Amino acid sequence: MHHPGFFERAAPIALQELARTLDAKLMHAVEKDAPIRDVKPLQEAGPGELSFFDNRKYLPQLAATKASACLVAPDFAGRVPAGTTVLVTNTPYRAFARALQLFYPDALMPKAALAASGDPPIHPTARLEEDVRVEPTAVIGREAQIGRGTVVAAGAVVGYRVMIGRGCYIGPGVSVTHALVGDRVILHAGVRIGQDGFGFAMGAQGHLKVPQVGRVIIQDDVEIGANSCVDRGALKDTVIGEGTKIDNLVQIGHNVVIGRHCVIVGQTGISGSTELGDFVVMGGQSGAVGHIKIGSGAQIAGGSHPKNDVPAGARMGGTPAVPMIEYGRQVAAIKRLGRRSGRSSGE
C-alpha cells in the first residue's frame, strides 16, 4: 500500500537559483532554469533531482548517476557524467545539507503525534483494526494505523502516519515515529524508533544540521530489546530485516540495512550506512564503522569492531577486527610478550 510520507516537499527550484542559494558554481548546464524537484542519493537520483558526492568510495556511483545535477568538490568535477550538470563547491556535504533544508524545511523539527492541545489520546484520524488494545497514557498520533491484535502499552507513543502491523507488542514508554512496522514485531520497554539520525555538516562556521527525511522499515517478526534506538534514514530508509533479534541498549544508525534473521547482542553500535547480510551475528559491545558491508553469515565476536568490509561467513575478532585465527595469534603473542616482560623485570 502506498504511504504518503512523513515530510512535505517544497516547490521545485530552478537550477540556476539553486546554485546561487547554495553558493555553488554552475558548470555545463544545458538548461539553467530547469526545475529541481528533490534531493536523492547518487544511485537513486534521476531527472529533475539533485545529488552530491563527498566520499571517494562512491566514485562508481558518481560515474553512473542519472541525477540532473550533482554537488561536487572541484577535484571531482571532471568525474561527473555528461548528462549531469555539475555544481562545484568546496563543501559539497554542507551544500547538500542546505539543499535538504530548502526542500524539506519541516524535517528540521521532528514529528511525534502531531496532535493539537485537547485532542484525545487516540487521534480521531487514526485507524485501528479490531482487537487493538491501547493501555492508559499511551498516545496514538494523527493518521496512524495499527493492525488487529496489537497491544500498545502504557506511556507509548505511536507517531504521525506511523503504520504498525498485526499481532505486535509496543512496550511501555516506547516511541515509534517516521516508521513502518510489520506483523508480530515486539518492541520492549523504552525502545526508540525513528528519531533523527546523527547527521551534521561539520565546519569552522559550526555544525549544520542535515535534515533526516528517510524512514525506518521494520519487517515481520523482529524483536528489539529495551532502550535500544533505531535512527531513521537521511535520504534512504533504515531497514531491519525479517526475523532479526536485537538485544537491549543497541544503537542502529541512519541508513543502516540489516538483513534477515540477524542477531545483534547488547551494547552493540552500528554506524550509519553500514549493511549487514542475512544471519549475521554481532556479539555484545561490538560495533561497525559506517559505510561498510558485513556479508551473510558473518560472525563478529563480542567487543570487536570491523573497519572494512567483512566477507560472507567470516568469523572476526579484535579491534580493528581480523579473522579469528589471526586474532588468536595476536592474543597469544601479547601473552608471550607479557611473560617475557615479567621475567626481564625480575618477577
C-alpha angles and dihedrals in degrees: 000000000000115000118209093219133239102258135054117233120220124236119284117279124216113249094238092049091048091052090050093049093048094045090238128143113241113223130186094352112172094192113023092187095048109135119247110206105179150359118246140167117269094257095049103036119110140164113334093019135110125219137173140219123211107141126067089214088074098053091116089055090049091053091052101039120129094198118136089226137009133198111225140160116256093256091061101041090103092055095063113105118251096251093057124080113231120230106191119206135153090228108041095166092052090047089050090053090052091048091053090051089054095049098037108029093158091058090074088073113055117230123229122166092334088213128147127237109279096025114134119256089256104052114231091236093054117106118217122180121221121292095025110147118208114186124214118289093018115129125214111195136220115300093357118152126209127184131229119290096014120141121213107194129215116296096011122137123212105191139219113308092350113154120210122184133223128297094014129147117216104190131219115294094007119147121204117183134157090010144123112208126194132217127300093012118158119206111183126213117308098007114155118208127181105009121143118297115236097263123152132151099223123208148137090277091058135273114305116210115240109214112237107220100165128095141230116249115196113186128210124301096013119150122198122191129230120297095002119143131215114188120211120244126270098223101339128046128270105232131199110192129229117288096005116151120210123189130217123297097016122151119211112188129215121291092013114149116203118189131222124302096002122158118218113185126211125296093014118145124203115192126222122294095009116141127211122194124218123302094012115160121206115187126222118296091007122134146182131220118235128277098023132120124228110199127232115282094015119145123211113196121232113279092016127127125196116204098183135045114295119217121236113275094013122145111215136185140172136032112311087023119242131174111295094246090056091043090054090052091050091052092048091049092051090051091051091050089050092053092048091049090051093052093048091054091054099253 
